[in-house]
């Protein structure tokens, strides 16, 4: 699939089957001035799905061979991430884990009591020009001790 070419993105051809499956299954928006990185425009549909479930919904057959890596950061990066490299081509998914506190009201609580903490995900699809560059920018090294079991 040919991607990029505007909004600060270079033109590139991506042949990784998993990247192409996700790219065609969902709608993606270029992250301006961040070449090779895309955020999912179908946020309402996918934000409740952890990364491996997103791949399952996309009917990816390559899903079983993937290792998801989990990273937390200090206060400078508030959101933990899950990183799933797809292939030797340098493509992958970086999913930010956001926490949502939904206000609740009942007769015994203050009007703005915070309810249960729930997670939602912001998925970014990354081509070869964006994947490793983003990992380097946030100081992430994919090592076996960070693989989710």
Secondary structure, DSSP 8 states (H G I E B T S, - for coil): -EE--STT---EE---HHHHHHHHHS-EEE-TT-TTEEEES-HHHHTTS-HHHHHHHTT-SSGGG--EEEE---TTS-SEEEEEE-STTS-EEEEEEEEEEEEE--TTS-TTEEEEEEEEEEEEEE-TTTHHHHHHHTT----GGGB--
